[in-house]
């Protein structure tokens, strides 16, 4: 079977470990035990310095989808015909199909795509809107898809007669856009005024993309202004004018028809061959019926005047509001941009009863992370309770839990070096990291307790336990790190940050805890019962 070792100190790998890893470790550990206060202060400085990376790392919610597909939304000016919108959409479709990495393009004119992604819903019918669903080569990774969408945004940025937006699918709860600010108040004119102010501030913020303001382009209406004096003389009622105009333009319901299955259908009565493109000519041919039954030309008692009205009026918690949205360019942090915009909004003096409210990804993050603090506290107290039951001493429990901050050091450092943000997934990784690093600390504390129970002196037991358990803990951590490396190389925006956090946390906790845990054990040694040795 297996050959016996030719040398009592082990094979070449074990000898190399003892000479180049374990020997330096023992020297550092002895120095730390001789200077405990300085060693703990240095560890505390490292931990506090790592917390200083948090503002540099920044926060985010969920990353972009890793699916090989994206959307292209086309918005033509309000009032544009469906035919013109379709023409522009077909041009964009043909252009996309010329790209080698694009496999297929599905176009929907006048409405949004069906629900092709879990948090994207179909938009209702609108003649001046089209949406293209683009599928790329399945082997494209996320950086390649991001590069492709960025290039398309530049290509379609100045398309005449349309606003073309190239958007990747986002993970997490549905939001109108990553950056969204609401203006709440009662008067629509005031909301419109300050929506332009807010839009200007967002546009001047570096990194914004596709800034949208629903009140920027008002809807054009045709107002029928009735001369009540003339109408009264001719015996024409305002209600009759309204009925005639509606019949000529939109039609009026006449009666219902029921088929053999019991389904009812409404019959709409309207002017024959109505052409929306020549609606103004219809008004010249309209006649209204007076009380005497005479037909009076509409032009004699009313005037058609163009007017403006908002595209949509929204309410949030029973308050009227409007919103301004923006997407974020590649390489910019959404939460940092929120902070910058909010700082600029502090200088905007709103009338009484009006206020700005940050929404979008920031609002969703607060909702998603709202219970995270409670989860972390419950996790720590749960671990504390389990460790107390395991060791039956608070000192051993505190020594084991001391590794938790040491793992955070590496987690934050690797996020900063990797250019990642402290996202929801990364936070989950930090919580998972707690359990892994505590398991390694338990091995050391439990073995040191056993040595002391067998009668070994405190310092000798600490040094012996640290040396004996160093290699198993190191190999366990290296195995876990090796298993995470493929997840990092996959460059998945959802999984890779979690793997990075685990790798960085295991590296720092494995290195620092081999010093801190024995040192704390020396300073606050747990009480043990020495076993009696039978003669």
ZAMARGU-4260 file (C-alpha; in steps of 0.2 Angstrom, whole numbers, plus 5000, padded with zeros to 4 digits):
<rodrens>
0) 5000/5000/5000 | 5007/5017/5005 | 5026/5018/5008 | 5033/5023/5025 | 5041/5040/5025
5) 5060/5039/5023 | 5062/5054/5035 | 5053/5057/5051 | 5049/5075/5048 | 5038/5071/5033
10) 5039/5073/5014 | 5046/5087/5004 | 5030/5097/5005 | 5028/5096/5023 | 5046/5100/5026
15) 5044/5115/5015 | 5028/5120/5025 | 5037/5119/5041 | 5052/5129/5035 | 5044/5143/5025
20) 5027/5145/5032 | 5026/5137/5050 | 5043/5144/5056 | 5039/5162/5051 | 5022/5160/5058
25) 5029/5154/5075 | 5041/5169/5076 | 5026/5181/5073 | 5015/5173/5085 | 5029/5173/5099
30) 5032/5191/5095 | 5013/5195/5097 | 5012/5185/5113 | 5026/5196/5120 | 5018/5212/5114
35) 4999/5209/5116 | 4993/5227/5117 | 5003/5232/5101 | 4997/5217/5091 | 4979/5220/5095
40) 4981/5239/5091 | 4988/5235/5074 | 4974/5223/5071 | 4961/5236/5076 | 4970/5249/5064
45) 4969/5236/5050 | 4950/5233/5053 | 4946/5252/5055 | 4956/5256/5039 | 4946/5242/5030
50) 4930/5251/5035 | 4936/5267/5027 | 4935/5258/5010 | 4916/5257/5011 | 4913/5275/5004
55) 4925/5271/4990 | 4917/5254/4986 | 4900/5261/4986 | 4883/5253/4987 | 4872/5245/4974
60) 4857/5234/4974 | 4856/5220/4960 | 4868/5219/4945 | 4863/5218/4927 | 4856/5201/4920
65) 4869/5189/4913 | 4856/5183/4900 | 4862/5186/4882 | 4848/5198/4877 | 4843/5216/4879
70) 4829/5228/4874 | 4829/5243/4862 | 4815/5255/4865 | 4810/5268/4852 | 4800/5283/4857
75) 4794/5295/4843 | 4786/5312/4847 | 4768/5311/4854 | 4756/5312/4840 | 4767/5302/4828
80) 4757/5289/4817 | 4760/5271/4820 | 4766/5270/4802 | 4780/5282/4805 | 4785/5273/4821
85) 4785/5256/4812 | 4796/5264/4798 | 4809/5269/4811 | 4808/5252/4820 | 4811/5243/4804
90) 4827/5253/4801 | 4834/5249/4818 | 4829/5231/4816 | 4839/5229/4800 | 4854/5238/4807
95) 4854/5226/4822 | 4853/5211/4811 | 4869/5216/4803 | 4879/5214/4819 | 4888/5197/4819
100) 4884/5193/4838 | 4865/5197/4836 | 4855/5181/4833 | 4838/5187/4832 | 4827/5203/4834
105) 4808/5203/4838 | 4799/5219/4835 | 4783/5225/4843 | 4776/5241/4836 | 4764/5252/4846
110) 4766/5242/4862 | 4779/5233/4873 | 4787/5216/4871 | 4778/5202/4880 | 4784/5197/4897
115) 4801/5190/4892 | 4809/5194/4909 | 4803/5191/4926 | 4803/5209/4932 | 4798/5218/4915
120) 4780/5220/4911 | 4772/5224/4894 | 4768/5242/4890 | 4750/5246/4884 | 4746/5252/4866
125) 4754/5268/4861 | 4756/5273/4843 | 4773/5282/4846 | 4781/5268/4855 | 4790/5252/4848
130) 4801/5239/4857 | 4814/5227/4850 | 4819/5211/4859 | 4837/5207/4854 | 4845/5190/4857
135) 4864/5188/4856 | 4876/5174/4854 | 4873/5162/4870 | 4892/5161/4872 | 4893/5180/4875
140) 4899/5184/4892 | 4893/5199/4902 | 4907/5211/4898 | 4905/5208/4880 | 4886/5211/4881
145) 4889/5227/4890 | 4902/5233/4877 | 4889/5229/4863 | 4875/5239/4872 | 4887/5254/4875
150) 4892/5254/4857 | 4874/5254/4852 | 4869/5268/4863 | 4882/5279/4855 | 4876/5273/4838
155) 4858/5278/4841 | 4861/5293/4851 | 4857/5306/4838 | 4844/5297/4828 | 4833/5310/4819
160) 4814/5309/4824 | 4816/5297/4838 | 4823/5293/4855 | 4831/5276/4855 | 4836/5268/4871
165) 4846/5252/4873 | 4843/5244/4890 | 4850/5228/4898 | 4839/5218/4909 | 4841/5221/4928
170) 4841/5209/4942 | 4829/5212/4957 | 4812/5220/4960 | 4805/5230/4945 | 4809/5249/4945
175) 4806/5262/4931 | 4824/5267/4931 | 4839/5265/4943 | 4838/5284/4947 | 4821/5291/4950
180) 4816/5306/4959 | 4798/5311/4963 | 4791/5328/4965 | 4775/5328/4976 | 4762/5342/4977
185) 4745/5347/4971 | 4747/5360/4957 | 4751/5353/4941 | 4759/5368/4934 | 4771/5369/4949
190) 4775/5351/4947 | 4779/5354/4928 | 4790/5369/4933 | 4801/5360/4945 | 4801/5344/4935
195) 4812/5354/4922 | 4823/5360/4937 | 4825/5342/4942 | 4828/5336/4925 | 4842/5349/4922
200) 4851/5344/4938 | 4850/5326/4933 | 4856/5329/4916 | 4871/5339/4923 | 4876/5325/4934
205) 4890/5315/4927 | 4886/5297/4922 | 4867/5299/4919 | 4859/5291/4904 | 4842/5292/4896
210) 4835/5306/4907 | 4816/5305/4906 | 4803/5318/4911 | 4785/5313/4908 | 4780/5332/4908
215) 4793/5338/4896 | 4782/5336/4881 | 4764/5340/4884 | 4750/5331/4875 | 4742/5342/4861
220) 4723/5343/4863 | 4709/5352/4852 | 4698/5362/4863 | 4680/5366/4857 | 4677/5384/4864
225) 4658/5387/4863 | 4651/5404/4861 | 4637/5402/4874 | 4628/5418/4868 | 4626/5412/4850
230) 4622/5394/4855 | 4608/5401/4866 | 4601/5411/4852 | 4601/5397/4840 | 4594/5385/4853
235) 4610/5373/4854 | 4614/5364/4870 | 4632/5362/4876 | 4628/5344/4879 | 4623/5342/4860
240) 4639/5350/4855 | 4649/5338/4865 | 4639/5323/4859 | 4642/5328/4841 | 4660/5331/4842
245) 4663/5314/4851 | 4653/5305/4838 | 4663/5312/4824 | 4680/5309/4832 | 4679/5294/4844
250) 4662/5287/4841 | 4648/5283/4853 | 4642/5266/4859 | 4625/5262/4851 | 4619/5245/4857
255) 4626/5227/4862 | 4625/5211/4852 | 4626/5194/4861 | 4632/5179/4851 | 4627/5160/4853
260) 4640/5158/4867 | 4632/5172/4878 | 4647/5184/4875 | 4642/5202/4873 | 4650/5215/4860
265) 4648/5233/4860 | 4643/5242/4843 | 4652/5258/4841 | 4644/5271/4830 | 4656/5284/4821
270) 4658/5294/4806 | 4662/5284/4790 | 4680/5283/4784 | 4686/5294/4798 | 4705/5298/4795
275) 4714/5304/4811 | 4727/5313/4799 | 4713/5324/4793 | 4703/5327/4809 | 4703/5346/4808
280) 4693/5345/4791 | 4680/5335/4800 | 4676/5349/4811 | 4672/5360/4796 | 4659/5348/4791
285) 4650/5345/4808 | 4632/5350/4811 | 4624/5350/4828 | 4605/5349/4830 | 4596/5363/4839
290) 4581/5362/4850 | 4570/5366/4835 | 4577/5352/4825 | 4587/5363/4813 | 4605/5358/4809
295) 4617/5372/4814 | 4636/5372/4807 | 4647/5369/4822 | 4659/5383/4816 | 4645/5396/4819
300) 4644/5393/4837 | 4661/5386/4842 | 4679/5388/4839 | 4693/5374/4838 | 4708/5380/4848
305) 4724/5369/4850 | 4729/5367/4869 | 4741/5357/4880 | 4738/5345/4893 | 4749/5333/4903
310) 4753/5315/4896 | 4749/5307/4913 | 4743/5312/4930 | 4750/5301/4944 | 4746/5299/4962
315) 4757/5292/4976 | 4749/5288/4993 | 4735/5299/4987 | 4746/5314/4983 | 4749/5320/4965
320) 4766/5319/4959 | 4778/5318/4944 | 4794/5309/4942 | 4811/5311/4933 | 4821/5296/4929
325) 4838/5292/4923 | 4848/5276/4919 | 4867/5275/4923 | 4881/5274/4911 | 4893/5259/4913
330) 4906/5262/4927 | 4896/5274/4938 | 4889/5270/4955 | 4871/5273/4956 | 4870/5276/4975
335) 4885/5289/4974 | 4875/5298/4960 | 4860/5298/4971 | 4870/5307/4984 | 4877/5319/4972
340) 4859/5324/4965 | 4852/5325/4983 | 4866/5337/4988 | 4862/5348/4973 | 4843/5348/4977
345) 4846/5355/4994 | 4849/5372/4986 | 4832/5371/4977 | 4818/5381/4987 | 4802/5372/4984
350) 4785/5380/4988 | 4776/5375/5004 | 4768/5358/5002 | 4780/5352/4989 | 4795/5340/4991
355) 4808/5329/4982 | 4808/5310/4986 | 4822/5299/4981 | 4815/5283/4973 | 4821/5270/4960
360) 4835/5259/4966 | 4838/5269/4982 | 4820/5266/4988 | 4821/5248/4983 | 4838/5246/4992
365) 4830/5253/5008 | 4816/5240/5006 | 4827/5226/5002 | 4841/5230/5015 | 4828/5235/5028
370) 4827/5219/5037 | 4846/5215/5034 | 4851/5223/5050 | 4839/5212/5060 | 4845/5197/5050
375) 4863/5200/5055 | 4859/5203/5073 | 4849/5187/5074 | 4863/5177/5065 | 4876/5184/5078
380) 4865/5180/5093 | 4861/5163/5086 | 4879/5159/5083 | 4883/5166/5101 | 4870/5154/5108
385) 4876/5139/5099 | 4894/5143/5105 | 4889/5145/5123 | 4880/5128/5122 | 4896/5121/5114
390) 4909/5128/5126 | 4899/5132/5141 | 4910/5148/5144 | 4907/5165/5138 | 4926/5168/5136
395) 4928/5154/5123 | 4913/5161/5114 | 4920/5178/5113 | 4937/5171/5107 | 4929/5162/5093
400) 4918/5177/5088 | 4933/5188/5087 | 4936/5181/5069 | 4921/5190/5062 | 4928/5207/5060
405) 4944/5199/5053 | 4934/5192/5038 | 4926/5208/5034 | 4944/5216/5031 | 4947/5204/5017
410) 4930/5205/5010 | 4930/5224/5008 | 4948/5224/5002 | 4944/5212/4988 | 4928/5221/4983
415) 4938/5237/4981 | 4952/5229/4971 | 4940/5220/4960 | 4930/5235/4956 | 4914/5228/4964
420) 4901/5237/4975 | 4894/5232/4991 | 4878/5224/4983 | 4864/5214/4990 | 4873/5198/4985
425) 4890/5203/4992 | 4881/5206/5009 | 4874/5189/5008 | 4892/5183/5005 | 4898/5192/5021
430) 4884/5183/5031 | 4889/5166/5024 | 4907/5170/5028 | 4904/5172/5046 | 4899/5153/5048
435) 4915/5147/5038 | 4927/5157/5048 | 4919/5153/5065 | 4921/5135/5060 | 4940/5137/5058
440) 4941/5146/5075 | 4932/5133/5084 | 4945/5120/5079 | 4959/5130/5087 | 4950/5135/5103
445) 4943/5117/5106 | 4959/5109/5103 | 4968/5121/5115 | 4955/5118/5128 | 4958/5099/5126
450) 4977/5102/5129 | 4974/5112/5145 | 4962/5098/5151 | 4976/5086/5149 | 4987/5096/5161
455) 4997/5106/5148 | 5002/5124/5154 | 4993/5139/5146 | 5006/5146/5135 | 5012/5129/5129
460) 4995/5124/5125 | 4992/5140/5115 | 5008/5138/5105 | 5005/5119/5103 | 4987/5121/5097
465) 4991/5136/5086 | 5005/5126/5077 | 4995/5109/5076 | 4979/5117/5069 | 4988/5129/5058
470) 4990/5117/5043 | 4972/5109/5044 | 4964/5126/5044 | 4976/5133/5030 | 4972/5118/5019
475) 4953/5119/5023 | 4953/5138/5018 | 4963/5135/5002 | 4951/5121/4997 | 4936/5133/4999
480) 4945/5147/4990 | 4950/5135/4976 | 4932/5130/4974 | 4927/5148/4973 | 4939/5153/4959
485) 4929/5146/4944 | 4914/5157/4950 | 4925/5172/4950 | 4932/5168/4932 | 4914/5166/4926
490) 4912/5185/4928 | 4894/5183/4933 | 4887/5200/4940 | 4876/5190/4952 | 4887/5176/4958
495) 4905/5183/4956 | 4904/5196/4970 | 4898/5183/4982 | 4913/5172/4978 | 4925/5187/4979
500) 4919/5191/4996 | 4921/5173/5002 | 4939/5172/4995 | 4944/5189/5002 | 4936/5185/5019
505) 4944/5168/5020 | 4961/5175/5016 | 4961/5189/5029 | 4953/5178/5043 | 4964/5164/5040
510) 4980/5175/5042 | 4974/5187/5055 | 4965/5175/5066 | 4980/5164/5068 | 4987/5178/5078
515) 4972/5186/5086 | 4964/5170/5092 | 4979/5163/5101 | 4983/5180/5108 | 4965/5183/5115
520) 4966/5165/5122 | 4981/5170/5132 | 4974/5186/5138 | 4957/5179/5143 | 4959/5160/5145
525) 4943/5151/5148 | 4941/5140/5163 | 4944/5122/5160 | 4943/5106/5172 | 4960/5097/5172
530) 4957/5078/5170 | 4964/5067/5183 | 4978/5055/5176 | 4975/5037/5181 | 4991/5029/5188
</rodrens>
